[in-house]
Amino acid sequence: MDIKPIKSEGDYKRALRAIEQLWETKPDTPESDRLELLCILVEAFEREHYPIPSPDPIAAIEHCMESRGLTRKDLEPFIGSRARVSEVMARRRPLTLRMIRCLTVGLEIPTDILIGSSGRSAQVCYHCGLGEQ
């Protein structure tokens, strides 16, 4: 089994071609072991060279709304008044901790996505250094 670390784009492309050739191998064979190792190496290379940015919180809310057929009115129990929903969705007001909790519980949007940058400077609490409370 001649497997080497992936150090360049050329190595990466060769590993992808090898994975493609091994994709249909039967489990518990030397070929499946090779496939598993190549996948681990490719994953590590991609994590370092092709990081996936965190989704924008407002885009995540919009996606949730679109996929579930929700309207801005449906966000009011989680965010507040119609005006508040409008401000948040237009990125004029950041999500508060209460809003994040409500959206996480009510719409099952992961907290880590909602805490991400909303396309504007986060408001920081000067007492504890955390985001707006």
C-alpha positions, 0 to 999 in steps of 0.5 A: 500500500503506497500511500503518501501525505498530500502536500500539493494540488497534484497530490490532491488530484491524484488522491481524488482519482484514486478514490474514484477508482476505489469507490466501489470496493468491497468492505474489509479488503486491502482496497477498502483500507486504501480507500479509507486512508485516502479519504482521511488524507483528502479530508485533512488536505481540504480542511486546511486548503479549502475551509468552508466558511460558516453560514451567515445567520440571516441567510440561514434564517432565510433558508429555513423560512424558504424551505418551510414556507414561512413568512416574516410574520412567522418569525415574530414569536422568535424575534419580536414585533414586525418592525424588529423582524424587519430590522434583523432581516435587513441586518440593521439590528443584530440578533440578541441572545434571547432571539438566538435561543428562541430561533434555536428552540423554535426553528431548530437552527443551530446556535453556532450558525446564529452566533456567527457574524451577521455581516456587520460588527457584532455588539460586544458586552463591555462587562464580559466580552460576549455578544449582545445580551 
